[in-house]
Amino acid sequence: MIDLKQKKLFLLDMDGTIYLGDTLFDGTKDFLRAVRERGGKYLFVTNNSSRSVTAYVDRLRGMGIDATADDFLTSVDALIWYMRGKYDGALMYAFGTRTFRQQLSEAGFHVTDKLEDGISLLVCGFDTELTFQKLEDACILLGRGVDFVATNPDWVCPTSYGSVPDCGSVCEMLFRATGRRPKFIGKPEPEMALLSMERWGFSPEETILIGDRIYTDIACGVNAGIDTAFVLSGEGVPEDIEKFGIHPAGTYRDIREILEHMA
């Protein structure tokens, strides 16, 4: 098991880890309070690029958690961090929601959602406003050879009625049509964990990622060289460890059990 007493930065997946649907898991509030009381910091990390941080703040506050924007890190944050310095001044086609385009624009990038000359980068996010026109535009741009970056490789996004295609599924469609795959930024890639440590000044030894998916959450931590805690309160099951060949530093029933080990 992990020496949780040495950890100071806790990177938390949300759905399946601290809540499921609109139901907050038992122990979540106590866990967050314990991290703060010991002088640590927690960050809610999510691959979902269709919502703004404000929407997540409102959702957690509705569950009784007094969250602020500083408590979140999204795949869009990591995307912006990755593109900074590489694509400053470049015209990019933002394939995603209106909120996604707005976040990129507010970060200082030159963004369009129309097919026009001079586009050098296609940026793809989870798009709940998907149209065939966007798919066609993307295929034309990829055929021209523009760079291709995407927020996250998730195949599906869970909903109250099941699952819907996420960014990874859309990118797979584009691959089948054009033969081009993107550079993914979100979990399981390490950028989100690396950005968290860089931005808030914690070392890998002080950091742990907690999540319910082996192939995204736990893989992200492993790829970033930090400890990981696999919780069985969401999608994942113990058999996933051998199935994906990715081994967490510890496996726990839920966030309540992690809290007990911290004590």
N, C-alpha and C positions, 0 to 999 in steps of 0.2 A: 504493500500500500504506500501511498504518497505521504510524505511528511508535510501535511497541510499547514502546520504551524509556521513553516518557513515561507509560505506564499503571501504575497502582498497585492498582486494584480490578478483579479479573477475575471476571465473572459467568459461570458455566459451566453450560450445559445438561449433562445426564448421558447418558442413553441415546442412542447415536449420535454422541456428542461425546467422551466419555472412556471409554466402554465400549459393548459391544453384547451384550445378554443377560447372560451371566455372564463374558464375556471382556473384560478390561481392554485398552485399546488400547496399542500400543507408544508410548512417549513420555509417557504420562500421568504416571507417577511423577516422571520427570525434569522435566516442566513444572511440576508442583506444587512440587517442591523449588526450582526456579529462581525462582518467584514469591516464596517465603518468603525465600530468600537475598538477594533484592534489596530486602527490606523491604516487599513488597506483601502483599495479602490476596486470597484467592480464596474465592468462595462458590458452592456448588452450588445452582442454582435449578431448581425443578421445579413443574410444574402439577399433579402428582398429589396429590390431597387425601385419598386413601384410606388412606395410611400415615402413621405418626408419624415424627418425625425420628429417633427411636431405631432404627426399622427400617432407615432409610437408613444410619445410622451403622454398624449391624451388617453391612449388605450391603457397604459399602465396605471395612470392616475385613476382611471375608472375602476381598476382592480384594487385600489387602495395603496399603491406604491407611489411615493412622492418623488417621481423621476424628473430629471431635467435633461436638456439637450446634451449636456456634458457627459451623461451616463451612457451614451449610445455611440456605436460605430457601425456604419452600414457598408455594404459593398460599394456604394457610390462614393463614400468617403475614401475608401481604399483605391478606387478607380481614379479619383481626382489626384490623390497622392502619387499614383503610378504615372499619370500623364503629365504631371507638373514638370516642366523643363524639357519634356520630350515633344509635346505638341502645343506649346504656347504659340499663339498666333495662327495655328492651323484651323482651317475650316473643317468641322466634323459633322457628319450626319448622325443625329441622335435617334436611335431606333428604340423608342420606349414611351412611357407616359408623359403627359404634360409636366407633371411634377419632376420627372427625371430630367427633362430638358431644362427646366427652370433651375434645378440644382447645378447643372453643368454651366449654365449661363452665369449664374450668380458667383460661380467660382472663377469667372473670368475667361472662360473658353468661348470661342466663336462657333456657335451652334446653329444648325438648320435642320428642318424636317422635310425639306423639299429637295428634289434632285436638281442639282445645279453644277456649273463648272467650278473647279477649284477645290472640290472636296478631296481631302487626303486621308480621312480616317472614318471608318464606320464603328460607332459605339453602340452596343446592344445591351439592353436591360430587360427585366421582366416586364412585359407589356400587356396590361389588362385592357389596352385600347388598340389592340392589334387590328390591322387592316391588310387586305391583300396588296394594296398599293405600297405599303411599307416593305412587304416581302419582295415585290418586284423591284423597287428602288434599290434594296440591299443587294439583290442579285446583279443588277446592272453595275453597281459600285464595285462589288467583289470581282466582277468580270474585268473591270478597269484596273484592278490590282491595288486598290487602296488598302491601307492597314486595317486590321480587324481586331477589336478588343471587346470583351463582354464582361458583364459584372459577375456572373456566377454560372456554374455548369449544372445546377439542379434540373433534373428532368421534370419534376412536378412540384407544385405548391399546394400544401394541404388546405382544405376549406372545411366548412361545417358539413358539406354534403359529399366529401370525397376529395379528389385531387383535380387540378387543372394543369395544362402544360406550362412549364416555367421556362426561363431563359435558355436552359440547356437544350430543351426540346426544339425550340425555335431555331437555335443555332445548328442543331442536327438537320433540320429541314434545309437550311441554307447550305450546309455542307453537301447534302445529297444533290442539291441543284447546281452547285458551283465548284465543289471540291475544295473549298476553303474552310479552315477551322480558325476560331479566334484564339487570342491570348486571354484566358480566363483570369479574373482577379480575385473573386470571392473564394470562400471555403470550397474545396480543400487546399487551394493554393495558400502559401504562407503570408501573403501581403497584409492581410487584416491583422494577424497577430504581430507581425513585424512593425506595422504602423502603430499599433497600440503601445508597444514597448518604447518605440522611439518618441512618440508624442508625449507620453506621461513619465518617461524616465525610469523604467523598471528593467531589470536584467532578466534573461531567460530563466535563471534559477528561481527568481521571485514570482514567476508568472505561471498560471495554469489555465487551461481551456476546459470548460465543462459543457458537454453536449450529449444529445441522444442519438446522433447519427455517426456511425463509424466512418463512412465513406466521405463525409464532408467535415463535420466538426472535429472528430478525432484525427482525421488525416491532416487537417489544417495545422493542428498543434504539433503533430509529429513532423510535418514538413518544416515547421518553424523552429524545431529543436526545443520545444517546451513540454512540460508534463501535461497529461490529459486525464480527465475523469469522465468515464462513460457511464451515463445514467440510463436506467431501464424503465423510465417513466414515460417514454414517448415511442418513437418508431422502432428503435433498435432492440435487438434481442441478443443474448450471449453468443449465439451461433454466428452472428455477423463478424465476430473477431476473426475466426478462421476462414469464413467465406471471403472476406476482403483482404485477409492477410495483414491487417493493420492492428497493432496492439496498443491499447491504452495503458497508461501507468497504473490505473486503478479502475475498478468497476463497482458501481454503487446502485443500490435500489432506487434512490431518488435524492433530491436536494436535501431532504431531512437527514438522511444517513450521512451525507457529506458534512453537514453541520455537526452531527454527533462526533465524527472523527476529528473535526477541528477543535472541539472542546477537549 
